[in-house]
Amino acid sequence: MTPPPPAPPARAARLRPGDRVAVVAPSGPVPADQLTAGLTVLRGWGLDAFATPHVLDGHPHLGHLAASDAARAADLQRAWCDPSVAAVVCARGGYGAARIVDLLDWAAVRAAGPKAFVGFSDVTALHEALAVRAGFATLHAPMPATADFLAATGAGERAREHLRTTLFAPQEVCTPATGRALFPGRAEGTTLGGCLSVLAADLGSPHARPGARGGLLCLEDVGEEPYRLDRYLTQLLRAGWLDGVAGVLLGSWRDCGPAEAVRAVFADRLGPLRVPVLEECGFGHAPGAPTLPLGAPAVLDADAGTLTLGTPALG
C-alpha cells in the first residue's frame, strides 16, 4: 500500500499591528547599533518588537557566536513557547544556529504551534529543523540587524517593504520570486532550502531532511568560490539528496566569483537532473532581496520566469 503523502507544513497567522515580535540571535554577534535600528523599523510597522535577553551578550570564549549555545537556545525556546509572541525574527546570520538545534525542546515547540519565523543564511539550519521536526512553514527573509536591511537606498526599502507586505498582507505577494530560465520547464512542489553550504553541512545530522524529493529547492550563498559551490552540490548529488527534486530556484551568489563561472557550475551539476531551473531570483545575500516562503505549495514556471504560490505565505 502506498503511504499517504505528508501533511502540508502548518502556516503561522499573518501579523497585525500591536503583535509582539521577539528578536533573537541564534548565530553570530549582533552590532548594538544595528539591532537598535532594526527594532525601530519593526516598531515603525506597528509591532511590539523586543530583543530577547541574550542577543547582545557575546560568547565567553568564541567571538563568532552571539552568546553561549545554552543562552541562544533558551532565548529561542522561550520566545517560541510564549503564547503572547506572534513572530520570532532572527537579528542576523553568521554561524552558530546548527549548534543549538539539538538543545531545543522540539515537543514544546510543536505544542506551541507555528509562528512567523524570519531569517536566512546560517538560519537555514533552523528553517530545516522547524520544517522537519515541527512541520512548520517559515520565511527566508532579510533580517533587521543587517546592513542590507537597514540601507537607506531603494534596495533596502524594497527588502523592507517586501517583508512587511508578506507579514501583514501575504495575499498580495503571490509571486515572491522572478528570474530567468537556466533550464526550461514547469514544476509544482513545496518550497524548501536556503543557504547551500548549510544544507550540505546538515547531511547526516540527527533528524536531517532525507532529501528534496518532490520539492522546489531554493538555493543561495555568499563568499563561496565556484569550486566550493561545485563541492557542495556534488556532496548533495552523491548523497542522493537531490533525487526526485521537482525544480530548483537560484538566488544570489554574492562574492562567489564571476557570474559566468558560477552559472557554469550550476549548469553542469543541475543539468543532468532534467528539471526546470530558475536563476537570478535575487533572494538571499543581495540588496533588495525578496522574502521567500519556505514550506509553501508553489508552481515554478521557468519559461515565464516565475514562482507562484498556491496559498499565501501566512494564514
N, C-alpha and C positions, 0 to 999 in steps of 0.2 A: 504494500500500500504506500502510495506517495505521501510523504509527510505534508501537513498543511504549511502554507507559506508563513513566515514570521510576521508577527503583528507589526503594523507600521509604527515608527517612533512616535512617542507622545509629544505633542506640541505644548509649549507654555502659552499662557494668556498674553495678549498684547498689553502694553503698558498704558497707563492713564496718568494724567497729571496728579501729583501727590504720592505716587507709588514710591516705596522705599527701595533703594538700589544700593547694594553692597559692592564696594570696590576692593578687590583682593589682589595679592601679589604672589602668585604661585611659582614664579620663576626668578628672574633677575632683580637686582636692586632698582628701586624706583626713585628718580630725582624728585625731591620735595617740591620744587617749583612747578614741575610739570604735573605732579599729582594735584596740586592746588588749582592749576589752570584747568585741568581736565574735570575736576569736581565742579568748578564754576560753570563749565559748558553744560554738564549734566543737570545742574540745578537750574540753569537758564532754560532748560526744556520743561521745567515744572516738576522735576523729580526730587525726591528727598534722598540725595546721594550722600553717602558717608564712606570713609575709609575704615576698613577693619583694623583691629588693634595692632597687628604686627607688620603692616605694609611698609613702614619706614625703619624697621628695627635694624636690618643688616644681619648677616650671619656672623657668629663669633670668630670663625676661622676661615671661611671661604667667601672671598669678596664677590664672587659671581652669583651669589644667592641673596634673595631679599631678606631672609631670616632663616632660622633653623627649619629643618624639614617638619618637625613637630608643630612649630608655630604657624608655618604656612598652611599645613593641612588643617590645623584647628580653626584658622580663620575661614577657610573654605567650607569646612564641615558646619561650623556654627552659622554661617550665612545661609547655606543651603537649607538647613533644618529649622531656620527661624521663619515661622509662618507669616511674619509681618514683612518679610523681604520678598519682593516680586521679581527681582533680577539680580544676577551676580555678574559683575563686569571685571575682567582682568585688567589691571593697570597697564601692564606691558608684558612682553615675552622675555626672551633671553635664553636662559637654561634653568631647569630645575623641576618642571612640572612632573616629569616621569619619576622623580624621587619621592613624590608624595602620593602617587596614585594608590599604592598599596597600604597607605596609612589611613585612608578614608573608610568610614563605615558605610559600605555600599547598601546594606539593607536599610539603614536610616535614610540615605539619600533617595533610594527608590520610594520609601514610605512618604517622604516629604513631597514627592511629585515633581513634575518638570517646572523649571523656571527659565526665563530668558537668560541665556548664558552667552557672553560676548568675549571674543578673543581670537587670536590666530598665532601663527609661528610656533613657538615652543608649546603653546596652549593646545596644539594638535593632540598631544598626549591625553589631555583631559577631554577634548571632544570625542576621541575614540573611546575612552573609558565610560563617559556618560552615555554613549550610544550602545556599547556592548554590555556594560554591567547594569545600566539603569533603563535602557530603552528610550532615551530622551533625544529629541531633536535639539540642535544648538545653532549658534550663529557664528560663522567665520567672518570676523568683522574687525575694523580698526579699533585700537584701544586708546583710552583717554589720556594716558600719561606718556604719549609718544609724540615726537616732533611732527610726523606727518599728519596726525590727527589734529594737532593744535595749530598747524601752519595757517597763517593769515591769507595765503594765496587762494585762488579759485579752486585748486585741487583739494586743499584742506577743507574748504567749505563744502565741496561735493561729497567728500567722505563723511563728514559730519551729518549732512542732510540725508544722505542715503541711509545711514544707520538710524537716524531719528525717525525717518519715514517707516523703515522696517519695524521699528519697535512700537510705534504708535498707530500706524495705518498700513499694516502689511499687505492689505488687499491692493494697495496702489503700486506695489513692487512685484508684478507678476513675471517680469523678465529681468532677473537680477544680474545676468551676465550676457555680454555680447562679445563676439570676436570674429575670427575668420577661420575657414576650414584648413587644417593641416591634412586631414583625411576626410572625405565626404561621407554623408550618410545621416541617418536619423535613428535615435535610440531612446527608449524610455527606461527609467530606473529611479532609484533613490540616491540622492547626492551623499557623498562621503569624501573623506580625505583631509587635505590640508598641506602641511609642510612635508615635502618629500623625504628629507633626511630623518625627520622624526618618525614618519611612518616606517621607514626602513629599520630604524633603531628599535621599533616596537615588536618586530618579528621575534617570535619565540618567547615573549614575556607572558606571564600569567594572564589569562583571560583576554589575550590579544584577539582582534578580529581575525578569523581564519582566512579571509580573502575578500576580494572586491567583487565576487561573482554577482552578476545582475545589477550592479550599481553604476552610477555615473561618477567616476573618480575625478576629484578636483585636486590639482597639484600646483604647488608654488614653492619657492625657496629663495634664499638670499645668501650671497657670498660663497657660493659653491662653484668651483671651476667645472667646465664641461665634463672632464674625465670623472669627477666625483658624482655628477648627476648620472653619468653612464653607470657608475658603480652601484648607486642606489637602485636605479631601475633594473639593472642586471640581477641584483640581490632579490628584488621583488619577483622578477620573472623566474629565476631559478627556484625560488621557494614555492612557485605555483600560485602566488598571491594574486596575480593578475588574470588567472584563468577565468574565462567566462565574464570578464568585465563588459558592461554594455557600451560604454563610451567614456571618453576622457576629456576633461577641460583643463587647459593650461593657463595659469595666471601669470604673475610677474616673476622675473628672474633677475632681480636687481643685483648688480655686482657679480654676476655669474659668468662674465666673459662676453665676447662678441655675440650678438644676437644670432648671426648666421651659424656659429659653432654650436650654440645651444639648440637651435632649431634642428640642426643635423643630427644631434644626439637623439632627440625625441622622434624624429622621422625614422631613424634606424632602429630604435628599441621598440617603438609603439606600432610601427607599420605592420609587422607580422601578426599583430593581434587582429587586424582586419575589422576594426571598429571605427566609428566616427570620432575624430579628434578635433576639438575646437581650441585654437590657440589665441594668444593676445587678449585674454579675457579680463586682465587688469587687477584681479583680486590678489591680495597678499601684500608684499613689501613694495608698494608703489604709491606715489602721491595720488590722492583721489580714489583709492581703492574702494570698490563697492562692497557692501555686506552680502555674503553668500550663505544662504541657509544650508545647513547640513542635516541629513535625515529627512529631506523633503522629496516627495514624488515630483518628478520633472520630466520634461522632454528636451533632449538635446537634438537640435537640427543644425548640423554643421554647414549644410548648404545655405541655409538662411542666416547662419552666424548667430544663433540664439540659444539660450537656455530658458525654458518657460516652466514656471512652477505649476503643479497640478492643484495645489492648495496654498493659501497664504502661509508664510513662514511661522506666524504666531496665530493662535486661535482668537 
